Amino acid sequence: MHVLRPQFQIEEQRALEFAGRRGFGVIVAADDRGPRASHVPFVLSERDGRTVVQIHFTAKNPLVALADGARRFLLIVAGDDAYISNDWYSSRDNVSTWLYEAVHLSGVAQLRELDENRRHGDELLAVSEARLPKRPWDLAQMEAAKRESMLAAIRVVDLVVDNVEGQAKLNQHKSDADHVAVAGKLARSDESGHRRLARKMQALRPGLGYETF
């Protein structure tokens, strides 16, 4: 990831926390035909002092064969984004841009044995179901033959992270007046992602005179 400005960079621990909260991203690896990618849910964990991204693919996914314990994989985790028009700023002669948050996690990928599938399924469901305001559902509630058939159709891969990159481009380099003006436009948006970005911009400079909505 090319960090555009030092003030946009997300510190490593915060980047990992961001990725863990999102829990969904794009896995990319390359073979002799070029890049391969899949959109995947994932679980972050600590193992032997290393951060591990645990994911699964359908057994026929080309990425399964690439998880050979030597090849590097990249996980791209994106947050909210918003287009910013140049006339949203308080000052003149700004350039239209995009605000966004994103984290890249990379490292060597290792294919797990089939007997790891159930544990992975349980861990992924526990994390995902905890995000919902209801009693968690788990694999024990699935009919046994159906559950085993489903688990047999996937392969679990561990991505052992050795590089963490994150960027939150939230107009940190702009003046207070421009910061307030853009945050106000986003706060009034119909899109919930834009409003979340506005709240994060306000949290960066909490003492300014923001409009309340």
N, C-alpha and C positions, 0 to 999 in steps of 0.2 A: 504494500500500500504506500503510495506517495502521499505523505502528510504535507498539505499545502502550506501551512504555517505552524510554527511551534505551539502557538496558543490553542490550536485545534486538537492537538494530540490528547488522547485519552490514556491516562496512566494505566499500567498493566492490570492491577487488581480491579480497578473500575471497569476495564474492558472485559475482563472475565465475568464479572458480575452482570454486566450488560448482556453478554452472550447467554449466560445461564438463565436470565429472566426471559429472554426472547424464546430460546428453546427450539428455534427453527431457522434453517439456513440453506445455503447451496454448497454442496461438496463438489470440488473440481480436482481432477487429476488428468494426466496426459499419457496416452499410449502412442504407438508409432503412426497413428492416423490423426493425432491431434488431441485437443482437450475433450474430456468427457465430464458431464455434470449431472447432478441429481438434486432435487429439493427434498430435504430430509428433516424430521424432528431429531433431537439429540438430547443426551444427558451429559452434563459435566460432572466429573468426579476427580478426587485426588488419589493417586496410587504411587507409593514409594517416592513421595515428594514431587511427583510430576502431575500436571493437569492432563486428564484424558477425556477426549470427546468420544462417547460411545454412541454409535449410530447403527442402523440396519438398512439393508437393501433387499429387494426381491432377489432370489437366488440367481436369476438370469441377467441381472444388471451387469453390464460390462465393467463397472467399477469393482466388483467383487474380485475378479482376477487380478486387478492392479494392486490390491491390498496385500502385498507380498513381503512386508516387513522391511523393505528397502526403499520403496517409492514414496515420494512426498505427496500428501494431499493438502488441499486448502479448503477451509470452511469459511464462507462469507456469510456474516450475520448482519442484516440490514435492519435499521429502525425506521422511524418516520422520516419523511422528506417533504420539502415544499419548494415550489418555484417562487422566487421573489422578483417582482417587477421593479425596474429601475425607478419608476415614479412613486414607489412606496416609501422611499427614504425622505427624510426631512431636508437633507442637503441636495444640491444639484449634482448632475454629472456622475451618478453612480452607474454601475453596470448590473444588468439583470444577472441573477445567479440562482443556485439551488442551495438550500440548507438541508443538512442531513446528518444522521449518525450511522456509523458502520464499524464493524470489528472484523478483522481477519485473524484466524487461528490456523497455524500450519505446523506440519510435522510428519513423521513417518507413520504409515497406516499398517495395521496388523489384523489379519483375519482371525476371528475367534472360532473355537470349536463349536459344533452344533449344540453341545450340551449347555452352552452359555445362553442360548436363545431365550429360555424361560426367565432367567434372572434379568436379562436385559429388558424383556417385556414388562416384567413387574416394576423395575426401576423407572422405566419411561412412563408407564401409566401412573405411577405414584406421583411423579413430578407434574405431569400434565393434568391429572384429575384434581390435584390440589389447587389449581388455578380457578376452578369452577365452584360456584356457590351451591354445592350439593354434596350428598354423601358419595364418596369416591367409588367408582366402579373398578373391579379388578378381574384378572384372568380366571380366578377361581369360580367366577359366576358364569363362565362360558361352558357350554356343553363340551365334555372332555375330548371326544373325537374331533370336533370342529377346532378346538384349541390346538390340539397336537398337529392337525393338518396345517393350520395357519403358521404355527411356529416352525414347522419343517420347511416352509416355503421361503424363509428369509435367511440371510446370513448377517452376523453381527461383526462390525469392524470397530477397532479401537484406533483413534487418531491420537498419538502421543504428542502433545503440543510442546514445541521448542521455540516458537516465535509467536508473539502476541502483538498485533498492531490495531490501533483504534483511532478514529477521528470523529469529532463532533464539531461540525462546521455550523456555528450558531452566531455568526456576525460579531465574534469577540473583538475583531480589529476595527469595528466601526465606532463612531462617536456615540455618546450617550443619547443624543437626540435621534440619530438614525436607528439606534438599537430600540428605543421606545416606539418609534414609528412603525418599524417592521413587526415587532412583537404585538402591537395593537392590531395591525392588519391580520395577522395569523390568529389572534384571539377571537376575532369576529368571523372567522371562516366557518363554513358549514361542516368542514372535514375535521373529524376528531383528532387525526394525526397532526394537523396544523395547530390545533389548540394545545396539544401536548407539547409541541415545539415551543409555542409561545410561553407556556409555563416554565419550561426549562430556560428559556432566554431571560425571563423575569428572575428566576432563581440565581442566575449568574450575576445580576446587578440588582439586588433587591431594594436598594434605596431610591430608585428612580420613580418618577411620577407616572405610573401606568394607569390606564383607564381600567375600571372594573366592569366585568360583564357577568 
